[in-house]
Amino acid sequence: MTDLNEFIEQLSSANPVPGGGSVAALECALGASLLAMVTNLTLGRRKYAEVAERVTQIREEALSLRARALSLADEDVEAYGRVARVLGMPRETDAEKAERREHMQSALKGAVGPPLETMTTATRVLDLAAELMEIGNRSAISDVGSAAGAARAGFDAALLNVEINLASIADAPWVHDIRKTVDSFPPVAERADTISNYVLAAIRN
């Protein structure tokens, strides 16, 4: 990903990329980064010595998820960039129209991949948040809740980007298979709410 200020500037422009898919991935990266921060605030403290091994594992996975999410932000730009280029193909003749349709269907299928993987990344960030909220540094528990919120936002945004592409794909069996994958994800909103409620109760008590 480019410099964040540059990314936001590009995001604000009339260019079709970066767009919602990249934002979804960035939200997941931010959530994973918050979890990594909490692990770093937990490790080395005597109070949490018994969970240090697991917290170290969570940190490594959180950093891996952050890196993957940032890559997905770039992959989404590349994938939708292909869709944008197809939109510029000529369509004067029947042959040109047919070729354009074929290329568009292929590009749209490619554009489904990054946000679909972003959904997987978001669910894993939530998994780690649910674990870390119980064993991590209590002074940083609000950051665990914030990480869960970022992951939920990333999941929801990624889902919308998957669906907007599926809506224009004519290959019904292919769309059916992707929707089966989408429907197989755990209830993200419910899990994120559970984490948020746990964190809020811990802060107030």
C-alpha positions as a printed Julia matrix, in Angstrom:
205×3 Matrix{Float64}:
   0.0     0.0     0.0
   1.1     3.55   -0.68
   1.58    6.21    1.96
  -1.65    6.6     3.95
  -2.07   10.27    3.07
  -1.65    9.44   -0.61
  -4.11    6.56   -0.29
  -6.74    8.82    1.26
  -6.15   11.45   -1.41
  -6.62    8.85   -4.15
  -9.66    7.45   -2.35
 -11.26   10.91   -2.38
 -10.78   11.37   -6.12
 -13.06   10.43   -9.0
 -10.88    7.45   -9.83
 -12.61    4.07   -9.31
  -9.61    2.71   -7.42
  -8.82    2.48   -4.63
 -12.35    1.89   -3.44
 -14.4     0.04   -0.89
 -12.52   -3.23   -1.24
  -9.23   -1.6    -0.35
 -10.83    0.23    2.56
 -12.21   -3.08    3.84
  -8.75   -4.62    3.77
  -7.23   -1.57    5.47
  -9.79   -1.79    8.25
  -8.74   -5.4     8.84
  -5.09   -4.36    8.86
  -5.83   -1.7    11.46
  -7.66   -4.22   13.61
  -4.77   -6.68   13.42
  -2.34   -3.87   14.27
  -4.3    -3.0    17.39
  -4.16   -6.62   18.51
  -0.4    -6.67   17.96
  -0.11   -3.54   20.08
  -2.05   -5.15   22.93
   0.18   -8.22   22.83
   3.24   -5.99   23.05
   1.7    -4.27   26.08
   1.1    -7.67   27.65
   4.4    -9.46   27.06
   7.16   -8.9    29.61
   4.77   -8.11   32.44
   4.93  -10.45   35.4
   1.17  -10.41   35.85
   0.72  -12.05   32.45
   3.68  -14.42   32.54
   1.48  -17.53   32.45
  -0.08  -16.54   29.13
   3.1   -15.18   27.53
   3.53  -18.12   25.16
   0.01  -17.83   23.77
   0.17  -14.05   23.62
   3.38  -14.35   21.6
   1.6   -16.65   19.16
  -1.28  -14.19   18.87
   1.18  -11.39   18.16
   2.82  -13.34   15.34
  -0.51  -14.18   13.77
  -1.77  -10.63   14.14
   1.3    -9.32   12.35
   0.81  -11.91    9.62
  -2.84  -10.9     9.22
  -1.83   -7.25    9.05
   0.63   -7.96    6.24
  -1.9   -10.05    4.33
  -4.61   -7.42    4.69
  -2.33   -4.71    3.34
  -1.51   -6.95    0.38
  -5.22   -7.49   -0.2
  -5.74   -3.73   -0.34
  -3.28   -3.6    -3.24
  -4.73   -6.71   -4.87
  -8.17   -5.14   -4.81
  -6.83   -2.09   -6.64
  -5.27   -4.33   -9.27
  -8.4    -6.48   -9.64
 -10.84   -3.63  -10.0
  -8.38   -1.8   -12.2
  -8.85   -4.62  -14.69
 -12.61   -4.07  -14.55
 -12.1    -0.35  -15.18
  -9.89   -1.08  -18.18
 -12.5    -3.36  -19.7
 -15.04   -0.55  -19.4
 -12.85    1.38  -21.81
 -12.85   -1.32  -24.47
 -14.57   -0.49  -27.77
 -18.15   -1.69  -28.3
 -19.12   -0.43  -31.71
 -19.58   -3.78  -33.42
 -21.24   -7.0   -32.26
 -17.85   -8.68  -32.16
 -16.41   -5.91  -30.0
 -19.41   -6.09  -27.68
 -19.04   -9.85  -27.32
 -15.33   -9.56  -26.6
 -15.98   -6.82  -24.07
 -18.61   -8.93  -22.29
 -16.24  -11.9   -22.11
 -13.42   -9.81  -20.68
 -15.79   -8.12  -18.24
 -17.06  -11.41  -16.86
 -13.5   -12.59  -16.31
 -12.5    -9.32  -14.66
 -15.52   -9.33  -12.37
 -14.73  -12.85  -11.21
 -11.19  -11.73  -10.45
 -12.52   -8.77   -8.49
 -14.42  -11.1    -6.15
 -11.23  -12.73   -4.85
  -9.61   -9.98   -2.75
 -12.72   -8.94   -0.8
 -13.68  -12.57   -0.26
 -10.28  -13.24    1.3
 -10.61  -10.02    3.28
 -13.75  -11.5     4.85
 -11.7   -14.52    5.93
  -9.01  -12.24    7.34
 -11.59  -10.23    9.27
 -13.05  -13.34   10.9
  -9.6   -14.4    12.04
  -8.94  -10.97   13.55
 -12.18  -11.43   15.49
 -11.03  -14.88   16.64
  -7.86  -13.42   18.06
  -9.68  -10.49   19.63
 -12.07  -12.85   21.41
  -9.11  -14.68   22.9
  -6.99  -11.65   23.69
  -9.79   -9.83   25.51
  -9.57  -12.5    28.22
  -5.81  -12.89   28.55
  -4.34   -9.59   27.37
  -3.34   -6.54   29.36
  -6.55   -5.22   30.94
  -5.33   -1.67   30.63
  -5.5    -2.05   26.86
  -8.78   -3.94   26.64
 -10.49   -1.03   24.89
  -8.03   -1.51   22.04
  -9.12   -5.13   21.71
 -12.7    -3.9    21.39
 -11.61   -1.34   18.82
  -9.83   -4.08   16.87
 -13.03   -6.13   16.81
 -14.96   -3.1    15.57
 -12.45   -2.54   12.79
 -12.63   -6.21   11.78
 -16.41   -6.1    11.68
 -16.36   -2.98    9.54
 -13.82   -4.62    7.23
 -15.94   -7.75    6.92
 -19.12   -5.83    6.16
 -17.41   -3.63    3.57
 -15.75   -6.63    1.94
 -19.09   -8.46    1.77
 -20.67   -5.53   -0.07
 -17.81   -5.55   -2.56
 -18.21   -9.28   -3.16
 -21.94   -8.87   -3.71
 -21.7    -5.9    -6.09
 -19.46   -7.97   -8.34
 -21.59  -11.11   -8.1
 -24.62   -9.1    -9.17
 -23.07   -8.55  -12.61
 -21.68  -12.05  -13.19
 -23.73  -14.2   -15.57
 -22.21  -17.55  -14.59
 -24.97  -18.72  -12.23
 -23.23  -21.91  -10.95
 -20.07  -19.92  -10.18
 -22.08  -17.26   -8.35
 -23.91  -19.98   -6.43
 -20.63  -21.49   -5.25
 -19.31  -18.14   -4.09
 -22.54  -17.38   -2.25
 -22.27  -20.74   -0.49
 -18.83  -19.66    0.71
 -20.19  -16.29    1.82
 -23.05  -17.94    3.71
 -20.63  -20.27    5.49
 -18.96  -17.46    7.44
 -19.76  -17.32   11.17
 -22.11  -14.56   12.41
 -19.6   -11.73   12.43
 -21.91   -9.02   13.75
 -22.95  -11.19   16.69
 -19.36  -12.1    17.52
 -18.22   -8.49   17.31
 -21.08   -7.4    19.56
 -20.14  -10.07   22.09
 -16.58   -8.77   22.21
 -17.73   -5.16   22.44
 -20.15   -5.95   25.28
 -17.47   -7.9    27.16
 -14.99   -5.06   26.8
 -17.48   -2.42   27.85
 -18.48   -4.42   30.92
 -14.82   -4.93   31.85
 -14.14   -1.19   31.57
 -17.16   -0.24   33.69
 -16.53   -2.81   36.42
